[in-house]
Amino acid sequence: MIATATGDRAPVALLAREEHGGLVYVGAATVTPPGAERDLFWTMSGRLKIPQPAIPMEPRKETGWLKPEMRVRVRHQSGEDMLRHATVKAITSLPAKSTAAAARAAMSTAASASRSKRGKAQSSPLIGKATMAPGSANRRRPRRRRR
């Protein structure tokens, strides 16, 4: 991963592939990992920022250039050299242990804070058995078959 970009659209990661001893830009992917891993993604992105791109590229608005040390797993349509309809699904490799350990510690602190917030919301007097029909809380509607 060589950069992150935001703007009026969803945040994306700009990605490169190792080829012939260097990096080659392959496209952008929407950042969609699950909650805790997404927090780790953004924490590590903040720690890996650099002022200039790691490979020769055109300047882009609202782009944060990164050291290409974090690797991610991406889901995309196959069949072309450039990424199409790509989404970041997981972090597969982090940089040096000291940076990664600090990021994981920050992530665990954030995760415990979010769990405590959820616990308070569940104990709200508005969410109780008296406000729901008996047995309706965990019941799913069956799917309809297409004809």
Backbone as numpy.savetxt, mean C-alpha at the origin, in Angstrom:
# Nx Ny Nz CAx CAy CAz Cx Cy Cz
11.06 -0.24 -6.41 10.21 0.92 -6.41 11.11 2.15 -6.41
10.82 3.11 -7.28 11.69 4.28 -7.39 11.03 5.59 -6.97
9.69 5.59 -6.81 9.03 6.84 -6.42 7.58 6.57 -6.02
6.99 7.56 -5.33 5.56 7.57 -5.08 5.03 8.88 -5.61
3.80 8.85 -6.11 3.20 10.06 -6.65 1.76 10.16 -6.16
1.35 11.38 -5.86 -0.03 11.64 -5.45 -0.57 12.71 -6.36
-1.63 13.31 -5.96 -2.24 14.35 -6.77 -3.74 14.25 -6.63
-4.46 14.52 -7.71 -5.92 14.45 -7.64 -6.42 13.03 -7.84
-5.54 12.07 -8.08 -5.91 10.67 -8.24 -5.44 9.86 -7.04
-5.65 8.54 -7.11 -5.18 7.64 -6.05 -3.65 7.62 -6.03
-3.05 7.41 -4.87 -1.58 7.37 -4.81 -1.04 6.16 -5.59
0.08 6.38 -6.26 0.70 5.33 -7.05 2.17 5.20 -6.71
2.71 4.02 -6.98 4.14 3.76 -6.85 4.70 3.66 -8.26
5.79 4.37 -8.51 6.48 4.27 -9.80 7.51 3.16 -9.67
7.49 2.23 -10.60 8.27 1.01 -10.47 9.30 0.85 -11.57
10.38 0.17 -11.21 11.44 -0.15 -12.17 11.83 -1.61 -11.98
12.37 -2.21 -13.03 12.82 -3.60 -13.02 14.32 -3.62 -13.24
15.00 -4.55 -12.58 16.44 -4.71 -12.80 16.67 -5.42 -14.12
17.45 -4.80 -15.00 17.80 -5.40 -16.28 19.23 -4.99 -16.63
20.06 -5.94 -16.99 21.43 -5.69 -17.45 22.22 -4.84 -16.47
22.07 -5.11 -15.18 22.84 -4.41 -14.17 22.32 -3.03 -13.83
21.19 -2.62 -14.36 20.63 -1.30 -14.07 19.13 -1.40 -13.87
18.49 -0.26 -13.72 17.05 -0.21 -13.55 16.39 0.35 -14.80
15.24 -0.22 -15.16 14.46 0.24 -16.30 13.04 0.51 -15.81
12.52 1.71 -16.09 11.17 2.08 -15.67 10.15 1.18 -16.36
9.18 0.64 -15.59 8.17 -0.24 -16.17 6.75 0.27 -15.99
6.53 1.31 -15.19 5.20 1.86 -15.07 4.82 2.19 -13.64
3.54 2.52 -13.47 3.01 2.90 -12.16 1.98 1.88 -11.71
1.84 1.75 -10.38 0.86 0.83 -9.81 0.17 1.52 -8.64
-1.14 1.34 -8.55 -1.92 1.89 -7.45 -1.53 1.18 -6.17
-1.42 1.93 -5.09 -1.01 1.37 -3.79 -2.24 0.81 -3.08
-2.32 -0.54 -2.97 -3.51 -1.18 -2.38 -3.22 -2.29 -1.38
-2.09 -2.32 -0.67 -1.91 -3.40 0.30 -2.88 -3.26 1.47
-3.07 -4.32 2.27 -3.95 -4.23 3.44 -3.45 -3.19 4.45
-4.30 -2.79 5.37 -4.05 -1.68 6.30 -2.68 -1.59 6.94
-2.28 -2.61 7.70 -1.00 -2.54 8.42 0.17 -2.50 7.44
0.08 -3.26 6.38 1.16 -3.26 5.40 1.19 -1.94 4.62
0.03 -1.33 4.42 -0.02 -0.01 3.77 0.68 1.03 4.63
0.46 0.96 5.95 1.14 1.89 6.86 2.65 1.71 6.78
3.11 0.46 6.75 4.53 0.18 6.62 5.06 0.71 5.28
4.28 0.54 4.22 4.66 1.04 2.89 4.93 2.54 2.94
3.99 3.30 3.51 4.14 4.76 3.53 5.23 5.20 4.51
5.41 4.47 5.62 6.50 4.79 6.55 7.84 4.60 5.88
8.02 3.46 5.21 9.28 3.18 4.53 9.50 4.16 3.37
8.45 4.52 2.67 8.58 5.49 1.58 9.10 6.82 2.12
8.61 7.22 3.28 9.09 8.46 3.90 10.56 8.39 4.28
11.01 7.24 4.73 12.41 7.08 5.15 13.38 6.95 3.98
12.89 6.53 2.83 13.76 6.29 1.67 13.81 7.46 0.69
13.22 8.61 1.03 13.16 9.74 0.10 14.55 10.29 -0.23
14.69 10.66 -1.52 15.90 11.31 -2.02 15.47 12.47 -2.91
16.34 13.47 -3.16 15.92 14.65 -3.92 15.79 14.42 -5.44
16.54 13.49 -6.00 16.54 13.27 -7.46 16.17 11.82 -7.77
15.65 11.56 -8.97 15.31 10.18 -9.32 16.54 9.29 -9.43
16.35 8.00 -9.13 17.44 7.03 -9.19 17.81 6.66 -10.63
16.89 6.88 -11.56 17.15 6.63 -12.97 16.76 7.88 -13.76
17.30 8.09 -14.94 16.93 9.27 -15.73 15.45 9.24 -16.11
14.70 10.25 -15.66 13.26 10.33 -15.93 12.85 11.77 -16.11
11.73 11.95 -16.78 11.13 13.28 -16.91 10.63 13.74 -15.55
10.72 15.03 -15.25 10.19 15.54 -13.97 8.67 15.33 -13.91
8.17 15.03 -12.73 6.74 14.82 -12.53 6.29 15.67 -11.34
5.06 16.15 -11.39 4.51 16.92 -10.29 4.16 15.99 -9.13
4.32 16.49 -7.92 3.94 15.81 -6.69 4.50 14.38 -6.61
5.77 14.23 -6.95 6.43 12.92 -6.91 7.52 12.95 -5.85
7.54 11.92 -5.02 8.60 11.75 -4.04 9.53 10.65 -4.50
10.75 11.00 -4.85 11.73 10.03 -5.34 12.29 9.22 -4.19
12.53 7.94 -4.43 12.99 7.03 -3.38 14.26 6.30 -3.79
15.03 5.88 -2.78 16.14 4.97 -3.04 15.50 3.64 -3.46
15.97 3.01 -4.50 15.33 1.77 -4.96 15.72 0.56 -4.10
15.33 0.59 -2.83 15.69 -0.47 -1.89 14.50 -1.30 -1.44
13.28 -0.82 -1.64 12.09 -1.56 -1.24 11.53 -2.26 -2.48
11.25 -3.56 -2.33 10.66 -4.33 -3.43 9.22 -4.66 -3.09
8.36 -4.63 -4.11 6.95 -4.90 -3.91 6.46 -5.96 -4.91
5.37 -6.65 -4.52 4.71 -7.58 -5.44 3.56 -6.83 -6.08
3.47 -6.94 -7.40 2.48 -6.18 -8.16 1.62 -7.12 -8.98
0.33 -6.87 -8.99 -0.59 -7.61 -9.86 -0.86 -6.72 -11.07
-0.76 -7.31 -12.26 -0.94 -6.52 -13.48 -1.38 -7.42 -14.62
-1.82 -6.80 -15.71 -2.15 -7.57 -16.90 -0.85 -7.96 -17.59
-0.79 -9.19 -18.01 0.45 -9.66 -18.64 0.41 -9.46 -20.14
1.56 -9.65 -20.75 1.63 -9.60 -22.20 2.34 -8.40 -22.76
2.76 -7.45 -21.92 3.45 -6.27 -22.40 4.65 -5.97 -21.51
5.55 -5.15 -22.02 6.73 -4.77 -21.23 6.37 -3.78 -20.12
5.45 -2.87 -20.40 5.03 -1.87 -19.42 3.84 -2.41 -18.61
3.71 -1.93 -17.38 2.61 -2.36 -16.52 1.29 -1.76 -17.01
0.24 -2.55 -16.96 -1.11 -2.07 -17.27 -2.04 -2.49 -16.15
-2.87 -1.57 -15.67 -3.84 -1.83 -14.61 -3.16 -2.50 -13.41
-2.06 -1.95 -12.98 -1.25 -2.57 -11.94 -1.64 -2.07 -10.55
-1.54 -2.98 -9.57 -1.78 -2.64 -8.17 -0.69 -3.28 -7.31
-0.20 -2.52 -6.33 0.77 -3.05 -5.38 0.01 -3.90 -4.38
0.38 -5.18 -4.27 -0.32 -6.09 -3.37 0.43 -6.35 -2.06
1.76 -6.31 -2.08 2.51 -6.61 -0.86 3.94 -6.10 -0.98
4.57 -5.92 0.17 5.99 -5.60 0.23 6.73 -6.93 0.31
7.68 -7.15 -0.59 8.42 -8.41 -0.58 9.80 -8.28 0.03
10.39 -7.10 0.01 11.74 -6.92 0.55 11.90 -5.50 1.05
12.49 -5.37 2.24 12.76 -4.07 2.83 14.26 -3.83 2.86
14.69 -2.57 2.99 16.12 -2.26 3.06 16.75 -2.71 4.38
17.91 -2.17 4.68 18.71 -2.54 5.85 17.87 -2.72 7.11
18.32 -3.60 7.98 17.56 -3.99 9.16 17.23 -2.82 10.08
18.14 -1.90 10.26 17.89 -0.81 11.19 16.71 0.05 10.75
16.63 0.35 9.47 15.51 1.14 8.94 14.23 0.35 9.00
14.29 -0.92 8.61 13.10 -1.76 8.60 12.58 -2.00 10.02
13.47 -2.22 10.97 13.05 -2.44 12.35 12.36 -1.22 12.91
12.88 -0.05 12.62 12.24 1.19 13.09 10.86 1.35 12.47
10.73 1.02 11.21 9.44 1.13 10.53 8.43 0.14 11.10
8.88 -1.09 11.36 7.98 -2.09 11.93 7.52 -1.68 13.33
8.42 -1.08 14.11 8.05 -0.61 15.45 7.00 0.48 15.35
7.17 1.39 14.39 6.19 2.45 14.20 4.86 1.87 13.75
4.92 0.85 12.89 3.70 0.23 12.40 2.96 -0.48 13.54
3.66 -1.19 14.42 3.00 -1.91 15.51 2.36 -0.92 16.47
2.99 0.23 16.70 2.41 1.26 17.56 1.13 1.80 16.94
1.14 2.05 15.63 -0.05 2.54 14.93 -1.15 1.49 14.93
-0.79 0.22 14.76 -1.78 -0.85 14.75 -2.45 -0.99 16.11
-1.67 -0.89 17.20 -2.27 -1.01 18.53 -3.17 0.18 18.82
-2.81 1.35 18.33 -3.67 2.53 18.52 -4.98 2.37 17.77
-4.93 1.82 16.55 -6.17 1.64 15.79 -7.05 0.57 16.42
-6.43 -0.48 17.03 -7.22 -1.50 17.72 -7.94 -0.91 18.92
-7.27 -0.03 19.65 -7.90 0.56 20.83 -9.04 1.47 20.40
-8.91 2.16 19.28 -10.01 2.99 18.79 -11.20 2.14 18.39
-10.93 1.00 17.74 -12.02 0.12 17.33 -12.72 -0.45 18.55
-11.97 -0.75 19.60 -12.58 -1.28 20.81 -13.56 -0.29 21.43
-13.24 0.98 21.43 -14.13 2.00 21.96 -15.38 2.12 21.12
-15.24 2.03 19.81 -16.40 2.16 18.93 -17.36 0.99 19.13
-16.85 -0.21 19.39 -17.71 -1.36 19.56 -18.49 -1.29 20.86
-17.99 -0.58 21.85 -18.70 -0.50 23.11 -19.71 0.65 23.13
-19.94 1.27 22.01 -20.89 2.37 21.92 -22.30 1.88 22.24
-23.10 2.67 22.96 -24.45 2.23 23.29 -25.36 2.12 22.07
-25.00 2.75 20.94 -25.83 2.66 19.74 -25.68 1.33 19.02
-24.60 0.61 19.29 -24.39 -0.67 18.64 -24.68 -1.75 19.67
-25.90 -2.20 19.69 -26.29 -3.21 20.68 -27.38 -4.10 20.14
-27.76 -5.11 20.90 -28.77 -6.06 20.45 -30.13 -5.41 20.33
-30.39 -4.37 21.10 -31.70 -3.75 21.08 -31.96 -3.01 19.76
-30.92 -2.58 19.06 -31.13 -1.82 17.83 -31.14 -2.68 16.57
-30.84 -4.00 16.71 -30.80 -4.88 15.55 -31.81 -6.00 15.71
-32.29 -6.48 14.60 -33.18 -7.64 14.64 -32.39 -8.85 15.11
-33.01 -9.76 15.84 -32.27 -10.92 16.34 -31.66 -11.74 15.20
-30.36 -12.01 15.30 -29.68 -12.84 14.32 -29.33 -12.15 13.02
-29.64 -10.86 12.86 -29.39 -10.19 11.59 -27.97 -9.67 11.45
-27.23 -9.59 12.55 -25.90 -8.99 12.50 -24.92 -9.78 11.65
-24.99 -11.10 11.67 -24.02 -11.91 10.95 -24.60 -12.62 9.74
-25.78 -12.31 9.36 -26.44 -13.00 8.27 -26.14 -12.31 6.94
-25.76 -13.09 5.94 -25.52 -12.55 4.59 -26.68 -12.91 3.69
-26.96 -12.04 2.77 -27.99 -12.30 1.78 -27.43 -13.27 0.74
-28.17 -14.31 0.34 -27.64 -15.24 -0.67 -27.49 -14.55 -2.02
-26.49 -14.98 -2.77 -26.26 -14.42 -4.10 -27.28 -14.94 -5.09
-27.67 -14.07 -6.01 -28.60 -14.49 -7.05 -27.83 -15.06 -8.22
-28.37 -16.06 -8.83 -27.74 -16.64 -10.01 -28.12 -15.84 -11.23
-27.17 -15.64 -12.11 -27.47 -14.96 -13.38 -28.07 -15.96 -14.34
-28.99 -15.51 -15.10 -29.65 -16.39 -16.09 -29.27 -15.98 -17.48
